[in-house]
Amino acid sequence: MIRRFILLIAILFICSLAVTEEKLKKTELEGSWSWQDTTATTGWTFVFGENNFRVTFLNSPLMMAGEFVIGVDDKTKTIDLMIKECHNPKFINATSLGIYKLEKDILTIALNEPGLPNRPDSFEISNQQIQILIMKKDNE
């Protein structure tokens, strides 16, 4: 009887760790992240919800929205943006594969052009199809 009780406690503890880890993964990016040039004429804002995102651009009608999934691949944090709405119709229902890093309140994302099958492997621009975005967490 005591063994079963201890086993039950161990299973519940392990399950709670898994739920907590999954919740941390979902909430790590939640919130608003922005970048603007020094003249405040160009910039963008990413808003991440629990599993959705929206990108708007300063002084522009351009936008993108959809769902996202994050994960860890060989210690690299990955992000997949599944685009459901976009100013450019060719990107609707396409996925942009990327990697990201979070350092305090600075988020850096390297994204491939939506629809391309490869994920960037660094935060260096190696070709025209990779975008590097560096954003600061907005005060909420």
N, CA and C atoms as an extended XYZ file, in Angstrom:
420
Properties=species:S:1:pos:R:3:atomname:S:1:resname:S:1:resid:I:1 pbc="F F F"
N         0.818       -1.194        0.000 N   MET     1
C         0.000        0.000        0.000 CA  MET     1
C         0.871        1.270        0.000 C   MET     1
N         1.916        1.267        0.834 N   ILE     2
C         2.801        2.436        0.894 CA  ILE     2
C         3.538        2.609       -0.427 C   ILE     2
N         3.937        1.505       -1.060 N   ARG     3
C         4.616        1.592       -2.370 CA  ARG     3
C         3.713        2.247       -3.402 C   ARG     3
N         2.473        1.860       -3.422 N   ARG     4
C         1.522        2.439       -4.393 CA  ARG     4
C         1.360        3.932       -4.142 C   ARG     4
N         1.276        4.308       -2.875 N   PHE     5
C         1.134        5.714       -2.526 CA  PHE     5
C         2.364        6.505       -2.985 C   PHE     5
N         3.547        5.984       -2.718 N   ILE     6
C         4.786        6.648       -3.132 CA  ILE     6
C         4.856        6.727       -4.656 C   ILE     6
N         4.480        5.655       -5.334 N   LEU     7
C         4.466        5.654       -6.796 CA  LEU     7
C         3.495        6.702       -7.324 C   LEU     7
N         2.314        6.801       -6.730 N   LEU     8
C         1.322        7.797       -7.143 CA  LEU     8
C         1.867        9.211       -6.952 C   LEU     8
N         2.506        9.465       -5.818 N   ILE     9
C         3.094       10.783       -5.557 CA  ILE     9
C         4.179       11.085       -6.589 C   ILE     9
N         5.020       10.116       -6.904 N   ALA    10
C         6.091       10.314       -7.893 CA  ALA    10
C         5.508       10.623       -9.255 C   ALA    10
N         4.465        9.907       -9.659 N   ILE    11
C         3.831       10.146      -10.967 CA  ILE    11
C         3.227       11.541      -11.004 C   ILE    11
N         2.535       11.945       -9.958 N   LEU    12
C         1.940       13.284       -9.915 CA  LEU    12
C         3.018       14.364       -9.969 C   LEU    12
N         4.139       14.159       -9.277 N   PHE    13
C         5.228       15.125       -9.294 CA  PHE    13
C         5.809       15.269      -10.700 C   PHE    13
N         6.060       14.150      -11.353 N   ILE    14
C         6.609       14.172      -12.717 CA  ILE    14
C         5.635       14.856      -13.668 C   ILE    14
N         4.368       14.559      -13.550 N   CYS    15
C         3.353       15.199      -14.406 CA  CYS    15
C         3.313       16.707      -14.160 C   CYS    15
N         3.421       17.137      -12.912 N   SER    16
C         3.393       18.570      -12.622 CA  SER    16
C         4.617       19.265      -13.212 C   SER    16
N         5.775       18.614      -13.200 N   LEU    17
C         6.972       19.194      -13.827 CA  LEU    17
C         6.769       19.353      -15.316 C   LEU    17
N         6.192       18.359      -15.968 N   ALA    18
C         5.954       18.428      -17.414 CA  ALA    18
C         4.991       19.550      -17.741 C   ALA    18
N         3.929       19.706      -16.965 N   VAL    19
C         2.965       20.782      -17.201 CA  VAL    19
C         3.625       22.135      -16.983 C   VAL    19
N         4.426       22.275      -15.931 N   THR    20
C         5.111       23.529      -15.658 CA  THR    20
C         6.089       23.862      -16.778 C   THR    20
N         6.861       22.892      -17.239 N   GLU    21
C         7.806       23.122      -18.334 CA  GLU    21
C         7.071       23.540      -19.596 C   GLU    21
N         5.962       22.878      -19.921 N   GLU    22
C         5.187       23.234      -21.111 CA  GLU    22
C         4.619       24.642      -20.970 C   GLU    22
N         4.140       25.011      -19.792 N   LYS    23
C         3.611       26.349      -19.572 CA  LYS    23
C         4.707       27.392      -19.733 C   LYS    23
N         5.924       27.109      -19.233 N   LEU    24
C         7.024       28.041      -19.413 CA  LEU    24
C         7.337       28.240      -20.886 C   LEU    24
N         7.317       27.171      -21.664 N   LYS    25
C         7.581       27.283      -23.096 CA  LYS    25
C         6.544       28.164      -23.766 C   LYS    25
N         5.282       28.021      -23.372 N   LYS    26
C         4.213       28.790      -23.995 CA  LYS    26
C         4.267       30.256      -23.587 C   LYS    26
N         4.700       30.555      -22.375 N   THR    27
C         4.626       31.931      -21.891 CA  THR    27
C         5.927       32.711      -22.070 C   THR    27
N         6.999       32.067      -22.444 N   GLU    28
C         8.285       32.746      -22.547 CA  GLU    28
C         8.241       33.950      -23.493 C   GLU    28
N         7.521       33.847      -24.582 N   LEU    29
C         7.458       34.927      -25.561 CA  LEU    29
C         6.223       35.804      -25.413 C   LEU    29
N         5.288       35.399      -24.571 N   GLU    30
C         4.036       36.157      -24.460 CA  GLU    30
C         4.292       37.621      -24.144 C   GLU    30
N         3.540       38.471      -24.815 N   GLY    31
C         3.662       39.906      -24.604 CA  GLY    31
C         3.989       40.614      -25.900 C   GLY    31
N         4.323       41.861      -25.769 N   SER    32
C         4.593       42.721      -26.914 CA  SER    32
C         6.088       43.029      -26.987 C   SER    32
N         6.658       42.901      -28.187 N   TRP    33
C         8.082       43.134      -28.443 CA  TRP    33
C         8.186       44.094      -29.618 C   TRP    33
N         9.008       45.126      -29.509 N   SER    34
C         9.065       46.141      -30.566 CA  SER    34
C        10.487       46.554      -30.912 C   SER    34
N        10.599       47.115      -32.101 N   TRP    35
C        11.824       47.765      -32.556 CA  TRP    35
C        11.420       48.974      -33.383 C   TRP    35
N        12.134       50.097      -33.204 N   GLN    36
C        11.952       51.288      -34.036 CA  GLN    36
C        13.322       51.862      -34.350 C   GLN    36
N        13.430       52.447      -35.548 N   ASP    37
C        14.691       53.117      -35.850 CA  ASP    37
C        14.767       54.407      -35.036 C   ASP    37
N        15.887       55.069      -35.067 N   THR    38
C        16.092       56.247      -34.221 CA  THR    38
C        15.182       57.411      -34.596 C   THR    38
N        14.675       57.433      -35.813 N   THR    39
C        13.784       58.520      -36.228 CA  THR    39
C        12.314       58.148      -36.020 C   THR    39
N        12.057       56.935      -35.565 N   ALA    40
C        10.688       56.425      -35.333 CA  ALA    40
C         9.841       56.462      -36.606 C   ALA    40
N        10.503       56.262      -37.748 N   THR    41
C         9.752       56.196      -39.003 CA  THR    41
C         9.593       54.759      -39.488 C   THR    41
N        10.435       53.864      -38.999 N   THR    42
C        10.382       52.458      -39.372 CA  THR    42
C        10.420       51.634      -38.090 C   THR    42
N         9.701       50.527      -38.118 N   GLY    43
C         9.724       49.646      -36.966 CA  GLY    43
C         8.644       48.595      -37.069 C   GLY    43
N         8.623       47.712      -36.084 N   TRP    44
C         7.601       46.681      -36.058 CA  TRP    44
C         7.310       46.297      -34.621 C   TRP    44
N         6.166       45.678      -34.434 N   THR    45
C         5.782       45.146      -33.131 CA  THR    45
C         5.278       43.732      -33.318 C   THR    45
N         5.838       42.808      -32.560 N   PHE    46
C         5.364       41.427      -32.471 CA  PHE    46
C         4.562       41.324      -31.181 C   PHE    46
N         3.378       40.785      -31.256 N   VAL    47
C         2.610       40.488      -30.058 CA  VAL    47
C         2.370       38.986      -30.056 C   VAL    47
N         2.861       38.322      -29.011 N   PHE    48
C         2.690       36.884      -28.869 CA  PHE    48
C         1.657       36.610      -27.794 C   PHE    48
N         0.676       35.780      -28.119 N   GLY    49
C        -0.258       35.269      -27.134 CA  GLY    49
C         0.216       33.898      -26.711 C   GLY    49
N        -0.683       33.094      -26.154 N   GLU    50
C        -0.286       31.759      -25.711 CA  GLU    50
C         0.182       30.904      -26.879 C   GLU    50
N        -0.505       30.998      -28.020 N   ASN    51
C        -0.065       30.240      -29.199 CA  ASN    51
C        -0.322       31.000      -30.499 C   ASN    51
N        -0.596       32.301      -30.399 N   ASN    52
C        -0.816       33.084      -31.612 CA  ASN    52
C         0.105       34.301      -31.627 C   ASN    52
N         0.242       34.888      -32.793 N   PHE    53
C         1.099       36.065      -32.924 CA  PHE    53
C         0.481       37.043      -33.907 C   PHE    53
N         0.888       38.284      -33.800 N   ARG    54
C         0.505       39.330      -34.749 CA  ARG    54
C         1.692       40.259      -34.891 C   ARG    54
N         2.025       40.596      -36.127 N   VAL    55
C         3.110       41.535      -36.422 CA  VAL    55
C         2.495       42.728      -37.130 C   VAL    55
N         2.785       43.912      -36.623 N   THR    56
C         2.381       45.137      -37.308 CA  THR    56
C         3.629       45.969      -37.545 C   THR    56
N         3.573       46.784      -38.569 N   PHE    57
C         4.718       47.602      -38.955 CA  PHE    57
C         4.371       49.074      -38.785 C   PHE    57
N         5.300       49.832      -38.231 N   LEU    58
C         5.107       51.250      -37.971 CA  LEU    58
C         4.918       52.012      -39.280 C   LEU    58
N         3.929       52.885      -39.313 N   ASN    59
C         3.650       53.733      -40.478 CA  ASN    59
C         3.442       52.931      -41.755 C   ASN    59
N         2.804       51.760      -41.637 N   SER    60
C         2.624       50.896      -42.804 CA  SER    60
C         1.398       50.013      -42.608 C   SER    60
N         0.701       49.699      -43.703 N   PRO    61
C        -0.437       48.779      -43.602 CA  PRO    61
C         0.001       47.305      -43.585 C   PRO    61
N         1.294       47.040      -43.690 N   LEU    62
C         1.776       45.667      -43.706 CA  LEU    62
C         1.490       44.997      -42.367 C   LEU    62
N         1.107       43.722      -42.409 N   MET    63
C         0.842       42.973      -41.188 CA  MET    63
C         0.938       41.488      -41.467 C   MET    63
N         1.037       40.714      -40.396 N   MET    64
C         1.083       39.258      -40.488 CA  MET    64
C         0.539       38.719      -39.174 C   MET    64
N        -0.235       37.630      -39.240 N   ALA    65
C        -0.784       37.040      -38.017 CA  ALA    65
C        -0.994       35.552      -38.227 C   ALA    65
N        -1.009       34.826      -37.143 N   GLY    66
C        -1.249       33.391      -37.222 CA  GLY    66
C        -0.953       32.715      -35.897 C   GLY    66
N        -0.496       31.486      -35.985 N   GLU    67
C        -0.165       30.703      -34.801 CA  GLU    67
C         1.327       30.405      -34.797 C   GLU    67
N         1.856       30.119      -33.612 N   PHE    68
C         3.271       29.777      -33.535 CA  PHE    68
C         3.473       28.602      -32.598 C   PHE    68
N         4.584       27.913      -32.822 N   VAL    69
C         5.007       26.804      -31.980 CA  VAL    69
C         6.483       27.018      -31.690 C   VAL    69
N         6.876       26.847      -30.420 N   ILE    70
C         8.287       26.933      -30.077 CA  ILE    70
C         8.749       25.591      -29.536 C   ILE    70
N        10.038       25.364      -29.632 N   GLY    71
C        10.604       24.112      -29.153 CA  GLY    71
C        12.101       24.249      -28.974 C   GLY    71
N        12.720       23.142      -28.616 N   VAL    72
C        14.175       23.105      -28.461 CA  VAL    72
C        14.700       21.989      -29.347 C   VAL    72
N        15.665       22.322      -30.217 N   ASP    73
C        16.274       21.364      -31.125 CA  ASP    73
C        17.784       21.439      -30.913 C   ASP    73
N        18.359       20.426      -30.271 N   ASP    74
C        19.801       20.421      -29.977 CA  ASP    74
C        20.237       21.697      -29.252 C   ASP    74
N        19.493       22.091      -28.238 N   LYS    75
C        19.763       23.257      -27.402 CA  LYS    75
C        19.508       24.582      -28.101 C   LYS    75
N        19.034       24.568      -29.347 N   THR    76
C        18.651       25.783      -30.043 CA  THR    76
C        17.151       25.945      -29.898 C   THR    76
N        16.726       27.151      -29.530 N   LYS    77
C        15.297       27.406      -29.415 CA  LYS    77
C        14.741       27.663      -30.809 C   LYS    77
N        13.706       26.916      -31.156 N   THR    78
C        13.117       27.035      -32.497 CA  THR    78
C        11.745       27.689      -32.405 C   THR    78
N        11.352       28.325      -33.504 N   ILE    79
C        10.027       28.919      -33.608 CA  ILE    79
C         9.509       28.689      -35.025 C   ILE    79
N         8.262       28.283      -35.128 N   ASP    80
C         7.587       28.117      -36.410 CA  ASP    80
C         6.381       29.045      -36.411 C   ASP    80
N         6.326       29.963      -37.372 N   LEU    81
C         5.199       30.877      -37.497 CA  LEU    81
C         4.299       30.379      -38.629 C   LEU    81
N         3.091       29.923      -38.297 N   MET    82
C         2.127       29.474      -39.296 CA  MET    82
C         1.242       30.669      -39.629 C   MET    82
N         1.401       31.206      -40.812 N   ILE    83
C         0.768       32.467      -41.184 CA  ILE    83
C        -0.659       32.219      -41.682 C   ILE    83
N        -1.609       32.887      -41.045 N   LYS    84
C        -3.027       32.763      -41.410 CA  LYS    84
C        -3.549       34.032      -42.086 C   LYS    84
N        -2.946       35.180      -41.743 N   GLU    85
C        -3.308       36.463      -42.338 CA  GLU    85
C        -2.017       37.171      -42.725 C   GLU    85
N        -2.040       37.846      -43.873 N   CYS    86
C        -0.830       38.553      -44.288 CA  CYS    86
C        -1.169       39.560      -45.381 C   CYS    86
N        -0.433       40.659      -45.406 N   HIS    87
C        -0.575       41.654      -46.461 CA  HIS    87
C        -0.173       41.076      -47.817 C   HIS    87
N         0.689       40.076      -47.808 N   ASN    88
C         1.134       39.430      -49.036 CA  ASN    88
C         0.435       38.074      -49.162 C   ASN    88
N        -0.519       37.933      -50.074 N   PRO    89
C        -1.299       36.696      -50.176 CA  PRO    89
C        -0.461       35.437      -50.394 C   PRO    89
N         0.732       35.553      -50.975 N   LYS    90
C         1.527       34.350      -51.236 CA  LYS    90
C         2.032       33.698      -49.950 C   LYS    90
N         2.015       34.449      -48.821 N   PHE    91
C         2.483       33.895      -47.556 CA  PHE    91
C         1.364       33.299      -46.702 C   PHE    91
N         0.107       33.508      -47.082 N   ILE    92
C        -1.004       32.950      -46.311 CA  ILE    92
C        -0.952       31.425      -46.397 C   ILE    92
N        -1.085       30.782      -45.245 N   ASN    93
C        -0.991       29.323      -45.072 CA  ASN    93
C         0.421       28.776      -45.274 C   ASN    93
N         1.411       29.655      -45.263 N   ALA    94
C         2.814       29.218      -45.314 CA  ALA    94
C         3.381       29.286      -43.897 C   ALA    94
N         4.487       28.580      -43.679 N   THR    95
C         5.152       28.574      -42.377 CA  THR    95
C         6.551       29.147      -42.527 C   THR    95
N         6.897       30.027      -41.612 N   SER    96
C         8.242       30.582      -41.563 CA  SER    96
C         8.979       29.880      -40.424 C   SER    96
N        10.072       29.203      -40.751 N   LEU    97
C        10.858       28.470      -39.760 CA  LEU    97
C        11.961       29.372      -39.229 C   LEU    97
N        12.193       29.314      -37.922 N   GLY    98
C        13.203       30.183      -37.355 CA  GLY    98
C        13.807       29.650      -36.083 C   GLY    98
N        14.721       30.440      -35.562 N   ILE    99
C        15.331       30.197      -34.254 CA  ILE    99
C        15.237       31.504      -33.481 C   ILE    99
N        15.308       31.406      -32.155 N   TYR   100
C        15.280       32.629      -31.370 CA  TYR   100
C        16.141       32.483      -30.126 C   TYR   100
N        16.483       33.637      -29.571 N   LYS   101
C        17.170       33.657      -28.280 CA  LYS   101
C        16.603       34.826      -27.486 C   LYS   101
N        16.573       34.622      -26.187 N   LEU   102
C        16.027       35.613      -25.272 CA  LEU   102
C        17.102       35.942      -24.256 C   LEU   102
N        17.510       37.200      -24.225 N   GLU   103
C        18.527       37.670      -23.282 CA  GLU   103
C        17.950       38.851      -22.524 C   GLU   103
N        17.520       38.581      -21.277 N   LYS   104
C        16.829       39.571      -20.447 CA  LYS   104
C        15.579       40.033      -21.174 C   LYS   104
N        15.517       41.306      -21.577 N   ASP   105
C        14.320       41.793      -22.259 CA  ASP   105
C        14.556       42.033      -23.755 C   ASP   105
N        15.551       41.342      -24.320 N   ILE   106
C        15.850       41.453      -25.755 CA  ILE   106
C        15.565       40.105      -26.423 C   ILE   106
N        14.729       40.132      -27.430 N   LEU   107
C        14.377       38.947      -28.200 CA  LEU   107
C        14.988       39.069      -29.588 C   LEU   107
N        15.751       38.074      -29.990 N   THR   108
C        16.340       38.018      -31.324 CA  THR   108
C        15.766       36.804      -32.031 C   THR   108
N        15.233       37.032      -33.230 N   ILE   109
C        14.655       35.953      -34.029 CA  ILE   109
C        15.306       35.965      -35.404 C   ILE   109
N        15.717       34.796      -35.879 N   ALA   110
C        16.178       34.621      -37.264 CA  ALA   110
C        15.109       33.779      -37.957 C   ALA   110
N        14.501       34.340      -39.002 N   LEU   111
C        13.415       33.664      -39.708 CA  LEU   111
C        13.741       33.497      -41.181 C   LEU   111
N        13.375       32.338      -41.716 N   ASN   112
C        13.465       32.115      -43.145 CA  ASN   112
C        12.199       32.650      -43.806 C   ASN   112
N        12.282       32.956      -45.079 N   GLU   113
C        11.098       33.394      -45.820 CA  GLU   113
C        10.004       32.338      -45.699 C   GLU   113
N         8.760       32.766      -45.472 N   PRO   114
C         7.670       31.793      -45.351 CA  PRO   114
C         7.606       30.848      -46.549 C   PRO   114
N         7.443       29.566      -46.251 N   GLY   115
C         7.325       28.550      -47.293 CA  GLY   115
C         8.613       27.826      -47.612 C   GLY   115
N         9.749       28.381      -47.211 N   LEU   116
C        11.016       27.702      -47.468 CA  LEU   116
C        11.224       26.590      -46.444 C   LEU   116
N        11.797       25.467      -46.857 N   PRO   117
C        11.874       24.295      -45.972 CA  PRO   117
C        13.018       24.299      -44.957 C   PRO   117
N        13.930       25.238      -45.055 N   ASN   118
C        15.100       25.219      -44.173 CA  ASN   118
C        14.942       26.197      -43.024 C   ASN   118
N        15.516       25.848      -41.896 N   ARG   119
C        15.526       26.707      -40.713 CA  ARG   119
C        16.909       27.357      -40.626 C   ARG   119
N        16.995       28.657      -40.315 N   PRO   120
C        18.318       29.263      -40.113 CA  PRO   120
C        19.076       28.507      -39.024 C   PRO   120
N        20.385       28.437      -39.147 N   ASP   121
C        21.174       27.736      -38.134 CA  ASP   121
C        22.018       28.691      -37.292 C   ASP   121
N        21.875       29.995      -37.551 N   SER   122
C        22.598       30.986      -36.758 CA  SER   122
C        21.860       32.317      -36.846 C   SER   122
N        22.365       33.288      -36.114 N   PHE   123
C        21.776       34.621      -36.148 CA  PHE   123
C        22.569       35.550      -37.072 C   PHE   123
N        23.177       34.966      -38.081 N   GLU   124
C        23.914       35.699      -39.109 CA  GLU   124
C        23.088       35.696      -40.392 C   GLU   124
N        23.134       36.798      -41.121 N   ILE   125
C        22.434       36.834      -42.402 CA  ILE   125
C        23.337       36.175      -43.434 C   ILE   125
N        22.916       34.988      -43.899 N   SER   126
C        23.729       34.251      -44.856 CA  SER   126
C        23.176       34.357      -46.268 C   SER   126
N        21.935       34.796      -46.391 N   ASN   127
C        21.356       35.015      -47.720 CA  ASN   127
C        20.181       35.973      -47.598 C   ASN   127
N        19.603       36.342      -48.722 N   GLN   128
C        18.519       37.318      -48.764 CA  GLN   128
C        17.221       36.792      -48.161 C   GLN   128
N        17.112       35.485      -47.963 N   GLN   129
C        15.848       34.913      -47.518 CA  GLN   129
C        15.749       34.792      -45.997 C   GLN   129
N        16.763       35.233      -45.270 N   ILE   130
C        16.742       35.186      -43.811 CA  ILE   130
C        16.603       36.603      -43.270 C   ILE   130
N        15.671       36.778      -42.343 N   GLN   131
C        15.475       38.051      -41.667 CA  GLN   131
C        15.933       37.899      -40.219 C   GLN   131
N        16.680       38.862      -39.716 N   ILE   132
C        17.083       38.884      -38.318 CA  ILE   132
C        16.323       40.039      -37.664 C   ILE   132
N        15.537       39.724      -36.653 N   LEU   133
C        14.745       40.732      -35.954 CA  LEU   133
C        15.214       40.817      -34.509 C   LEU   133
N        15.517       42.018      -34.058 N   ILE   134
C        15.944       42.219      -32.668 CA  ILE   134
C        14.943       43.187      -32.047 C   ILE   134
N        14.311       42.735      -30.955 N   MET   135
C        13.244       43.534      -30.355 CA  MET   135
C        13.418       43.603      -28.846 C   MET   135
N        12.894       44.660      -28.284 N   LYS   136
C        12.909       44.849      -26.838 CA  LYS   136
C        11.491       44.639      -26.318 C   LYS   136
N        11.390       44.023      -25.147 N   LYS   137
C        10.094       43.784      -24.520 CA  LYS   137
C         9.457       45.127      -24.176 C   LYS   137
N         8.197       45.303      -24.575 N   ASP   138
C         7.474       46.531      -24.265 CA  ASP   138
C         7.037       46.529      -22.807 C   ASP   138
N         7.005       47.690      -22.209 N   ASN   139
C         6.483       47.800      -20.850 CA  ASN   139
C         4.987       47.556      -20.884 C   ASN   139
N         4.541       46.736      -19.967 N   GLU   140
C         3.108       46.408      -19.986 CA  GLU   140
C         2.416       46.896      -18.759 C   GLU   140
